[in-house]
Every structure is written in C-alpha cells, then in structure tokens.
C-alpha cells in the first residue's frame, strides 16, 4: 500500500463560497482562514454555472488570499458542466489555483477522469506546480468504494464526508440530520471512522462536511469535536461565524503542546541511557506513546505554534 505524497496544507476550516457571488469571494479574501473553496456546484443555479466560472477566475487572479489555500468545487463528472469547469478555470487561473474538489465521487474512475484532464492541461499550459484533488464522499456507492478512491492517484490530497447528499443517498431520516433524531449516539460515527481509516492508510487528509444550522455554534462545535476525536483534520464552514470554532477545535492547545514536548524530552533522555521507556507524570511512556506525541507536535509545527 503506497501512501500519497503531497504538499502539507492546513484544512482545519474549509470555507464554502458561491462562485456566483463576487461580493462573497472578495469578503473571503479578507478572512484569516486556512482554506477557501469557490463553489460551482450546489450553490450556483444551473443557468448561472457557466458565468460563475469567469467570476471564480477573476477572483483567483485579482484577490490576495495570503496564506489561504484556494480551491474550486466543480460539478460532478456525470454532468455536462464538469469538463468545462475544469478547462475554463485551469486555463484562466493556472498556478493561482491550488486544488480542485470533485463532488459525488462514486469510484476511482471519476477521479482518474479529472486527473488525466488536469495532466493534459498542465502540460499544455506549462503549469509547473501540480494542482491537487479532493473528493467528496456523499453517496453510498462512494462510501462502499472509498478504498479504491483513496488509492486512485497521487494527485489526491483529501477526502471529505458530505453528509448532506449522503443522508439522502442512504435514506437517513430528515430529522436526524444536524442532530440525533432519536438515534443513541453519533449517527455519522461509522462513516467518519471509515473515511478516517481510508485517508490514514493512503496518506490523505480526512475532512468533515457542513453543519447547516449557523445559529447553533455549540452544535457546530460538538460536530467538530466528534470529527477531530476520530482523526479528521478539519470541517467545512458555510458561514464566516464558523471559522474560528473549527480552527480552534482542530488545533492542539498550548497545554497539549507543552506536555507533548516534555514527554518527548523525557523519552529521548531515556533512550540516551539505553532504556526503552520513561516515567512521566506517574505514567509509563514508550514508543507507542510517542506516536501520539508526534501527532500533536507535527500538527503544532504545521500550524506554527
């Protein structure tokens, strides 16, 4: 099993912005966040989709996004808009575009279609930095084929669980979306687990999808926490009010970082003395413990804290 090697990008928060709204895209450029994606799919009416491509290209070329990762969500590969989305956006924005997000991925073939088209465009246009891919898992077929999707191409960087469309695909009761609906526990526990496992196996980032009730910040925080606990690295935001919450939840605290650094020092000292374990704060620390520590420190280094 070969893990993909790709640029390290922060995905604690992925903000969704309609590609049909020049005003919202301009506002997004002024925000301090990890990642923004301009949407050509669900948030854009069918008769506005082609015009939205030009709006997105203009935003990518004229707005300063600073450290923020820039992505475009295209229409899915079964639609008549998909190929045009890719060609027009890549030809227009080139290296100003970091990633393309593919919705409603059912199997590896969907990813490979986009991958091959991007490869041709990059060669033809002389684009030197590889444009990455992310896939939305939002159909039951996609969840069934998630391992093949994760293994599909080295261009792939992340998988995202899109629970909105997925709910309809699986036939989940509407009242359960955004809450328990009487279900005893996290209704998305299995899907988040499976996504996280597939991503970890192939060196991808696992990201949680949207939370629709922007008036319920505590509900959003709870869903962020559930996803983070299972190993996902971030969550979507559909409103700027959700950005700070997700970027906080998916960051280690100063206390966690200090403790991880102290544990690593104690373990390294033990190794220098020929010991395979160390005692820290009354607990035994061994090589398995250090794997948790390294996860925290890698995350802290990536964030810059």
N, C-alpha and C positions, 0 to 999 in steps of 0.2 A: 504494500500500500504506500503510494507516494504522496507526500504532502505538498500542496502548492506553495510556492514561494512568491510572495507579492509584497508591495510596499506596506509598511505599518501605518495604518490610518486610524484615527480616533473616530469611534462610532457611538459614543455614549448617548448622543442625541442625533437623530436624523429628522430634520425639519422638512415637512412636505409643503411645497408652494405651487399653486396652479400656474402652469406655463402660459395661461391666457391672461394673467394679470401682471402687467408691467409694474404697477404700483407695489404689489406684494413682493415681487422679486427685488425691487430696489430696497424695500424695507429689510428684507432678509440679508442683504449685503452689509447692512449696518449692525447686525447682531453678532455677539460673541458666542459662536457655537461651533461644534466640531464639523458638522456636515449638513448640507442642504441639497435636496433634490427637487428639480423643476419637473412638474408632472405634465405629461402629455396624454395621460390615460383617463382615469375615473373622474378627475375634477374638471375636465375640459369637455364641453359639448361636442358631438360629432361634427357639426358644421363649423366649429372653431379650431379643430385639431391641426389642420394644415397651417393656418395663420399663426397658431401658437408656436410652431417650430421657429418661425422668424423672431418672435418675441424672446424665446429662450436663447437663440444665437446672439441676439443683440445684448441681452443681459450678461451673457458669459464674456462677451468681447469688451463691454464698456464699464461694467461694475467691478469694483475692487472688493474681493471676498476675503482678502487677507489669508489667514491660516485655514479657513473653512474649506473642506472637501466639497467639490462641485460634481453633481451627478444629474442625469436626466432619466426619468422613468418614461420609457417608450410604451407604445401599445403592444399588446401581446402578439406572438408570431402567427396566430390564426387570423388576424385582422388584416384589412387592406392598407392599414396605416403604418405597419411595422417597418417595412423596408425603407419607406420614405422618411420616417422619423430618423432612422439611423444615418442614412445618406446625407440628408439635409443638415442635421445637427453636427455631424462629424466634419463635413465639408466646410460648414460655416464657422465652427468654433475651434476645431483642431485640438491643439495642445492645451487650450483653456478648459477642456473637458477632462475630468479625472475618471469618471465611471459612467456606465450605462446600466440601468436597472431594468430587468426583464420581468414583467408580471405574468402571473398564471402559467408558470412553467410546469409542464406535465411530465417531461422526461428529458434525458440528455440531448436528444435531437434538437429541442428548442434552443438550448444553449449553444450547440455547435453551429446552428444556422447563423446566429448573431456573431459568434466567434469568427467564422470564416469571412463574413461580410466585413467585419471590422479589420481583419488581417489584410484584405484586399484594399480597403480604403487607406489604411495606414501606409502601405507600400506605395500606393498611387500618389498620395498627398505628401509623402515624406515625413510623416509624423514619427518622431523618434521615441517618445515616451508611450509605452503601451497603455491603452485605455482599458481599465478594469471592468469586470462584470459583477453584478449582484443579481441574485434570483429570488423572486417572491414565491414562497411555497404557500399557495392559497387554494389549492384544490386537493381532493382526496387522492387523485392519481399522482400528484406531485409528492405528497407525503409517502405514498407507497414506493415511489421510485427515488426517494431522496438520496440514497447512497450513490446511485448512478449519476444523478445530477451533480452531487458534490465532487465526484471524480471526473467530471466531463472535460474540463480544460484548465490549464494553468492560469488562464486569464481570470478565472473565477476567484473572487475575494471574500464573498459573504453570502449567506442565506438568510432570508427574512421570513418570519412566520406572519402571514397576513390573515389574521383571524376573522376579518370581516367576510370576505368572499368564502373563506374556508367554512365558516359556520353554515352558509347556505349550501355549500357543496356536500357537507356531511349530514345536513338536515338537523342541525342543532336548534333547539327551541329558541325563538327570538328573545324571550325574557331572560335567557341565560347569558346573553351577550352583554359584557360590561358588568356582570355580577354573577352570582352563583346560580340564580334561577332555581334555588332549592337543592342544587347539587352539593353534596357534602365534601367540599374542598375546592381546589383549583381545577376548573373544568378543562384548562389547557395544559395540565401537567404532563400528560403523555406526549403531546405534540411538541412542547418546548423541550422536553427531555430528548426526544428523538432528533430534533433539529440540532441541539447542542452536541449530541454524540456524533452525528454525521459531520458537523463542522470541525470538531476537535480531531476527528480521525484524518481529515484531509487538510488541516491547517487553515481553515476558514474562520471568519468571524460569524458568530450567531447573533442575530438581532431580532428583537420583538417588535411586532407591528403596532398599529394605532390603538389609542383609547379615546373613544368618541365623546365622552362627557367632559367637555372642557371646564364645566362649572364644578367639577368634583376633583380638586387637586389631590385630596387624600386617597381617593380611589385610584388615581393615576400613580401616585407614589407606591401604593400597595402592589400594583401590577408591575412596576419597575423592580421592586424588591423581589417579587416572586421570580421574575426572569433572571435577575442578577444572581440569585441564590442557586439557580440551576446551571450557571455558567455562561449565560448570554452576556454580551458586552455592551448592549445599548438598546434603546427603544425609540420608536418614532414619536415625533411631536406633530400634532396637526394645528397647533396654535403656539405662538411665542411664549405664552404663560407656562407651558410645559417644559421649556428648555432647561431652566435652572434646576428643576426637580430631577430630571433624568440625568443631567450631567453630575449632579451631586450623588445620586444613588449609585451610579456606575463608576464612582471614583472611590478608592480606598481613603479612609480617614487618616488624619495626621497620626492619631494614636496607633492605628493598624500598621502604618508605615514604620513608625519608630520601633514598634515591637518586632516587626519583621527584620529590621536591620540589626537589632540587638540579638535576636535569635541566630541570625547568620554569623555574627561575630562570635558568639558562644560556640557554635558548631564548628567554625573554622579553627578556633583555638583548640577544640577537642581533636580535630583531625591532625593538627600540627603535633599533638602529643601522642599520636598513634591510636587514638580512641575512635570508635565508630559512632559514639553517641555523646550527648551532653545533657546536663541538667539545667533547665532554665525555668525560673519561677515555679520551682517544685515539680516540673513535668519533664519527662524524658523526650529529648529531641534527637531524631535520627534522620536518615536520608529521605524517608517518606515525608517527614515534617518539612524538610527543606523545599520539597516540591511546592507545597502551599506557600511558603515564604517567597520563593522565586516568582510565583504568580503575582503576588502583591507587589514585589519590587519591580517586576517588568512593567506592570501597569502604571506604577508611580513614575517610572522613568519615561514612559511613553507620554504621560500627561505633563510631565515636567515639574513634579512636586517631590 
